Amino acid sequence: MKLTAQSADGLKLKPGEADRIWFDDAIPGFGLRVRDTGSRSWVFQYKIGSKTRRLVIGQASAVKAGRAREIAGEHHAKVKLGHDPAAEKRLQVQRASHTLGALATRYLEQQRGELRPGSYREIARHLEKHAAPLHRLPVDAVDQRTIAERLSEIDKNSGAVTANRVRASMSAMYTWGMREGLVLANPVANTNRREERARDRMLGDAELRLIWKALEDNQYGTIVKLLMLTGQRANEIAGLRWSEVDFERGVISLPGERTKNGRPHEVPMANQARSLLEAQSRTEDRELVFGKGNGPFSGFSRCKDALDASIAELSGGRALSQWVVHDLRRSAATGMAEIGIQPHVIEAVLNHVSGHKGGIAGIYNRAQYSAEKAQALARWGEHVASIVSGKRQGPR
């Protein structure tokens, strides 16, 4: 019997039968399996040595008889050449489930006990945040071009330094994976390393005013305004928890595990920052200030593109020359210095451990400068308010 759509429709189980396979006369091993559950599937059965293997081609309702015959014929030809189609299919399924995200998780689990907390946080940020768009791809499908394109996106959105650090973390992960037998090669090895230059982009008063005016009244807009007002890092503000916001004391208290240098850090809230946080909706079952559901805020790149488009629209089609969100931190530090705030207080506001608080001096100088930080951020908040209101004109 030749299995066709017409002949297959006429194949029925006898009373009392639970399962039966009808085989095709022309293609060895090609059959239709019918079960008393109503399932009807095309199969291919063959022998490898003394073992019989069976491979499901697909449900008869989804795969037409003609296409099933073609697939069975291809499998039969492969068996003749010594292949094992069932084993190859299992391998394909395993490889598809072995994703870059799964590899990153295993690598980070191994590295957690090997690295210092600060180093681990940086690598985790590279692999969990910056490499996230590749997480769902099977490891074998991530080639050099895929890595190179992702690094170019990171360079565009976060700069050359970040792209290079992500490149190094991914390369180390693949090298480890090769030694563990989890990957065959390192697709990062021959990608380009960016030339690094120290950024010195400072946003002037007119630019800060333009950015503020272009921001929408949404979570991203609030985050950027808080960055402008506090000079903190983007991930620290975007990942803010309500337990870290103390309206009674008027401070944001960042625990060491959420700061770059691993040290707890208190940020006094100026009136402008306090108003922005008080305006955020709060529910008892949600710990994060920003984000949706139980997830953290995401979409910085998309929101930044939309902000740049709004800035250009407000400027008559002129885009703001290359800038990144981190420039707000540098601009806040420079702006505070220009209105007379002392360097050691600025470093305390930024939670820096270099300069006045670095090296041996940092070991003995544990002063938190709480009052000085509060005064500095209050003055800076008033200064920003005068800038965005247009009361302060001209470049800084």
C-alpha positions in Angstrom: 0.0 0.0 0.0 1.2 3.5 -0.8 0.5 6.0 1.9 -1.3 9.0 0.4 -3.7 11.5 1.8 -6.6 9.4 0.4 -5.4 6.0 1.6 -4.4 7.3 5.0 -7.9 8.7 5.7 -9.3 5.2 5.3 -7.0 3.6 7.8 -8.9 2.9 11.0 -8.2 0.8 14.2 -10.2 -2.4 14.7 -12.4 -2.6 17.8 -10.1 -3.3 20.7 -6.9 -2.0 19.0 -5.1 0.8 20.9 -2.1 1.4 18.6 -1.1 0.4 15.1 1.4 1.4 12.4 0.7 0.9 8.6 3.9 0.9 6.6 4.3 2.2 3.0 5.3 -0.4 0.4 7.6 1.9 -1.6 9.6 3.7 1.1 11.0 1.3 3.7 10.2 2.4 7.2 7.7 5.1 6.3 4.4 4.6 8.1 1.3 6.1 9.6 0.8 5.5 13.4 -2.8 5.6 14.6 -3.7 5.5 18.3 -7.1 5.1 20.0 -6.6 8.6 21.5 -7.2 10.0 18.0 -3.6 10.7 17.3 -2.4 10.1 13.7 1.3 10.7 13.0 3.8 10.0 10.3 6.8 8.0 11.4 10.0 6.6 10.0 11.4 3.4 11.4 14.8 2.0 10.7 17.6 -0.2 12.1 21.1 0.9 13.3 23.0 -2.3 13.8 20.7 -4.6 15.9 18.6 -1.7 17.3 15.4 -0.4 15.8 14.8 3.3 16.0 11.6 5.3 15.3 11.4 8.9 14.4 8.2 11.0 14.4 8.0 13.1 11.2 4.9 15.0 12.3 1.2 14.9 12.9 -0.9 13.9 9.9 -3.1 16.9 10.4 -0.1 19.3 10.2 2.2 17.5 7.6 0.7 16.6 4.3 1.2 13.0 3.0 3.4 14.2 0.1 5.8 16.1 2.3 5.9 13.3 4.8 6.9 10.9 2.0 9.7 13.3 0.9 11.1 13.5 4.5 10.9 9.8 4.9 12.8 9.3 1.6 15.5 11.7 2.8 15.8 9.8 6.1 16.0 6.5 4.3 18.9 7.8 2.1 20.7 9.1 5.2 20.4 5.7 6.9 21.9 4.1 3.8 24.9 6.4 4.2 25.3 5.4 7.9 23.5 8.3 9.5 21.2 8.0 12.5 18.4 10.5 12.0 16.8 10.0 15.5 20.1 10.7 17.2 20.8 13.7 15.0 17.3 15.1 15.9 17.9 14.6 19.6 21.3 16.4 19.3 19.6 19.3 17.5 17.0 19.6 20.2 19.7 19.6 22.9 21.7 22.2 21.1 18.6 24.4 20.6 17.9 24.3 24.4 21.6 25.0 25.2 21.3 28.8 24.8 23.8 31.6 25.4 21.7 32.6 28.4 22.0 29.1 29.9 25.8 29.2 29.3 26.0 32.6 31.0 24.1 31.3 34.0 26.4 28.3 34.5 29.5 30.5 34.0 28.4 33.1 36.6 27.5 30.3 39.1 31.1 29.1 38.7 32.6 32.6 38.9 30.6 33.7 42.0 33.0 31.9 44.4 36.1 32.8 42.4 35.9 36.5 42.0 35.8 39.5 44.3 32.2 40.8 44.8 32.9 44.0 42.7 34.4 42.1 39.8 31.6 39.6 39.9 29.0 42.4 39.7 30.7 43.9 36.7 30.9 40.6 34.8 27.3 39.7 35.7 26.2 43.1 34.4 28.0 42.5 31.1 26.5 39.0 30.6 23.0 39.5 32.1 22.3 43.0 30.8 24.4 43.8 27.8 24.4 40.3 26.3 20.7 39.8 27.1 19.5 40.2 23.5 21.4 37.1 22.6 20.3 35.0 25.6 17.6 33.0 23.7 19.9 32.0 20.8 21.4 28.5 20.8 25.1 28.7 21.6 26.0 27.1 18.3 24.0 29.8 16.4 25.9 32.6 18.0 28.7 33.3 15.4 31.3 36.0 15.1 29.0 38.3 13.1 26.3 38.0 15.8 28.8 39.0 18.5 30.3 41.8 16.4 26.8 43.3 15.7 25.9 43.2 19.4 29.2 44.9 20.4 28.5 47.6 17.8 25.1 48.3 19.4 26.8 48.5 22.8 29.4 50.8 21.5 26.7 53.0 20.0 24.5 53.1 23.2 27.1 52.9 26.0 30.5 53.7 24.5 33.7 52.0 23.5 34.8 51.2 27.0 31.7 49.3 27.9 31.8 47.4 24.6 35.4 46.4 25.3 34.5 45.2 28.8 31.5 43.2 27.6 33.7 41.7 24.8 36.3 40.6 27.4 33.7 39.1 29.7 32.0 37.2 26.8 35.4 35.9 25.6 36.3 34.7 29.0 32.9 32.9 29.3 33.4 31.1 25.9 37.0 30.1 26.8 35.6 28.6 30.0 32.9 26.9 28.1 35.4 25.3 25.7 37.3 23.9 28.6 34.1 22.5 30.0 33.1 21.0 26.7 30.0 23.2 26.4 31.0 25.1 23.3 33.2 24.2 20.3 34.8 27.6 19.6 35.1 31.2 20.8 33.3 33.5 18.3 34.4 36.6 20.3 38.1 36.0 19.7 38.5 37.7 16.3 36.0 40.6 16.8 37.4 44.1 16.9 38.4 45.8 20.1 37.4 49.5 20.2 39.9 52.3 20.7 39.3 53.7 24.2 39.4 57.4 24.9 38.6 59.1 28.2 35.2 60.8 27.8 35.1 64.4 28.7 31.6 65.3 27.4 30.1 68.0 29.6 26.5 69.1 29.1 26.1 72.8 29.2 23.1 74.6 30.8 21.3 74.9 27.4 21.8 71.2 26.8 20.5 70.2 30.2 17.5 72.5 29.8 16.8 70.9 26.4 17.1 67.4 27.7 14.8 68.2 30.6 12.1 69.8 28.4 12.2 66.8 26.0 11.6 64.2 28.7 8.2 62.7 28.9 6.3 62.4 32.2 7.0 58.7 32.6 9.4 56.5 34.5 12.3 57.0 32.1 11.8 60.8 32.3 11.8 60.6 36.1 14.9 58.4 36.2 16.9 60.8 33.9 15.8 63.9 35.9 16.9 62.1 39.1 20.3 61.4 37.5 20.6 65.0 36.6 19.7 66.1 40.1 21.8 63.5 42.1 24.7 62.6 39.9 24.3 58.9 40.7 24.8 56.0 38.4 22.0 55.0 36.0 21.6 51.4 37.4 21.5 52.7 41.0 18.5 55.0 40.3 16.7 52.7 37.8 17.0 49.8 40.3 15.8 51.9 43.3 13.8 50.1 45.9 11.2 51.7 48.2 13.1 50.3 51.2 16.0 52.5 50.1 14.0 55.7 50.0 13.6 57.3 53.5 11.3 60.3 53.2 11.4 60.9 56.9 15.2 61.3 56.9 15.2 62.7 53.4 17.8 60.3 52.0 18.3 57.5 49.5 20.3 54.7 51.2 22.0 52.4 48.7 23.3 49.2 50.1 26.9 48.0 49.2 25.6 45.3 46.9 24.1 47.9 44.6 27.0 50.3 44.4 29.9 50.0 42.0 32.6 50.1 44.8 30.6 47.8 47.1 30.2 50.5 49.8 26.9 51.6 51.3 26.0 55.1 50.1 23.5 57.7 51.3 22.2 60.3 48.9 20.4 63.3 50.5 17.2 64.2 48.7 16.9 67.8 47.5 13.4 69.1 47.2 13.3 68.5 43.5 14.4 64.9 43.8 12.0 64.3 46.7 9.0 65.6 44.7 9.8 63.3 41.8 9.9 60.2 44.0 6.8 61.2 46.0 4.9 61.4 42.7 5.7 57.7 41.9 2.8 55.3 42.5 3.5 52.7 45.2 1.8 49.4 46.0 2.4 47.1 48.9 3.4 44.1 46.8 6.0 45.9 44.7 9.5 46.7 46.1 10.9 48.4 43.0 10.2 52.0 42.4 10.5 51.8 38.6 9.6 49.0 36.2 6.4 46.9 35.6 4.9 44.1 37.6 7.7 42.4 39.5 10.3 43.2 36.9 12.9 46.1 37.0 12.9 49.0 34.6 14.2 48.1 31.2 14.5 49.7 27.7 17.1 52.3 28.3 18.3 52.1 24.6 14.8 52.4 23.2 13.9 55.3 25.6 17.1 57.1 24.8 16.4 56.9 21.1 12.9 58.4 21.7 14.4 61.1 23.8 17.0 62.0 21.1 14.1 62.2 18.6 12.2 64.6 20.9 15.3 66.7 21.5 15.8 67.0 17.7 12.1 68.0 17.3 12.4 70.7 19.9 15.7 71.9 18.3 14.2 72.3 14.8 15.7 69.0 13.5 19.2 69.5 15.1 20.3 66.5 17.2 22.2 66.9 20.4 25.8 66.0 19.6 26.8 62.6 20.8 26.0 62.2 24.4 25.2 59.3 26.8 23.2 59.2 30.0 26.4 58.8 32.0 27.4 62.3 30.9 24.8 63.6 33.3 26.9 62.3 36.2 30.0 64.0 34.9 28.1 67.2 34.2 26.6 67.2 37.7 30.1 66.9 39.2 31.4 69.7 37.1 28.4 71.9 37.7 28.7 71.4 41.5 32.3 72.4 41.3 31.4 75.5 39.3 28.9 76.7 41.9 31.6 76.4 44.6 31.1 73.0 46.1 34.4 71.5 47.4 36.0 68.5 45.6 35.9 66.2 48.6 32.2 66.9 49.0 31.5 66.2 45.4 33.4 62.9 45.7 31.3 62.0 48.7 28.1 62.8 46.7 29.3 60.6 43.8 30.5 57.8 46.1 34.0 58.0 44.6 36.9 56.4 46.4 39.5 58.1 44.3 41.1 61.5 44.9 40.5 62.7 48.4 39.1 59.4 49.6 41.3 57.1 47.6 44.4 55.1 48.6 45.8 55.3 52.2 43.9 58.5 52.8 40.6 56.6 52.1 41.4 54.1 54.8 41.7 56.7 57.5 39.1 59.2 56.1 35.7 57.6 56.8 33.8 60.9 57.1 30.5 60.7 55.4 30.0 64.4 55.0 26.3 64.0 55.5 25.5 67.6 56.2 27.8 68.8 53.4 26.3 66.4 50.9 22.8 67.5 51.8 23.8 71.2 51.4 25.6 70.5 48.1 22.7 68.6 46.5 20.2 71.2 47.7 22.3 73.9 46.0 22.7 71.8 42.9 18.9 71.1 42.9 18.1 74.8 43.0 20.7 75.4 40.3 19.2 72.8 38.0 15.7 74.2 38.7 16.9 77.7 37.6 18.4 76.2 34.4 15.3 74.2 33.3 13.0 77.1 34.1 15.0 79.4 31.9 15.9 81.8 34.6 19.6 81.1 34.1 20.6 81.9 30.6 23.8 81.3 28.6 26.4 78.6 28.6 28.0 77.4 31.7 
